[in-house]
Amino acid sequence: MLLAVPVRQAAGQDDAEAFRAPPLLKSAPAERSVLRGEPTPAAPEALPAPAGASLPAPPSEAKRLDPDRLGGVALPPEHHPWARYAPGAWRRLRIINETFDDRGRLTGRSVSLRTERLLAVGAETYTLLSTTHVEVEGKPLPTASQEIELSLLADSPESIASAEILEPASLTVGGQMVPCERWRITANLPRGRWEETVFYAAGHAPYLLKRERVLLASRPTTPPDESQDQADEGENAVSPQPTVDADHPAQRSWQSVTRTDLPAEIGDKLHESFQVHGETTSDSLRVLTSETHCAAAPGGLVSARTVEYDAVGRRTGWTSMQLVALGLDPEGADDLDDEDGFRPRRLLRLLRELE
């Protein structure tokens, strides 16, 4: 089932109100997220939304998180923006990225269409097939596709090492006080780990209301005055085990739902959407992103606007992402491809139409 989607937000929405941090780690797909439909040349007009798209029934075979392994933490599939759909659901995003020099002059621009299709949902992860068509400075690049396995709890490619339930707390969302469970989840990295605190409200959509993450980089535990002694031991020397500096995170990120009462038009229907805002900071950058999400779209994302600044506050780049098509089954997901693969002329024509 194919749905061409001119997605519009209702008048009165505050564009500057909601900011959401992108995925913390460079290894994560630009989505967390990501992020994380598209119109085809043959179907530029809006089509009726699929029946029941706003509240899809979770697949009957969907597995659930194992609370015994994850310290009692459990996320029902129907509360996750991808796991609530059956495999085969897909979306297509239009992504425009521009970069700037230290004087604010435009130095580069790329336009891409990224199709993400749900392949599988497991007990702790889900798998997407991501295919990207990119045009850089007017020239198409070869199509890139990859399968990505992501954590249901964190929407990141790292496997969750541990999870625990913390003391409950309350959040104010759209002027309403919402009681929440609090979880702490941790994932190990090659050179450190990240820790995330999640605020979850089982009875208040969109359920995952806030995330706070710190990236802890590893450093050697061997003091400088011991390094020479170990070097003198030759082959018997034991490599120092890395540790992390919890007092000085390499990066901090937070994201929070701010409003849940705004309509978004998908097809010829209005659906309730919600806004998320957040921020990512480190010694070298600051990133702000405004996002709108809706349960009627696989993956949830309707639109996103990201601005990146350097350490002295100069804007170094910005990105706009827009949902432009979606489907509840694989039909239409590969319309940009033929049996020989990438079709540059068709893609260029489509990108010009989208702009």
BELKAJO-V259437 format. One record per run of one state. SS is the DSSP state (helix for helix, strand for strand, loop for the rest). FROM is the first residue (numbers start at 1). TO is the last residue. Records with the same first field share a line. If there is no record, write none. Layout:
BEGIN
SS: FROM-TO ; FROM-TO
END
This chain:
BEGIN
loop: 1-1 ; 5-7 ; 10-40 ; 44-52 ; 56-76 ; 80-89 ; 101-105 ; 122-124 ; 137-138 ; 141-143 ; 152-159 ; 174-175 ; 190-191 ; 201-207 ; 221-223 ; 233-233 ; 237-241 ; 245-250 ; 267-268 ; 282-284 ; 295-300 ; 311-314 ; 328-336 ; 339-340 ; 343-343 ; 355-355
strand: 2-4 ; 8-9 ; 90-100 ; 106-121 ; 125-136 ; 139-140 ; 144-151 ; 160-173 ; 176-189 ; 192-200 ; 208-220 ; 242-244 ; 251-266 ; 269-281 ; 285-294 ; 301-310 ; 315-327 ; 337-338 ; 341-342
helix: 41-43 ; 53-55 ; 77-79 ; 224-232 ; 234-236 ; 344-354
END
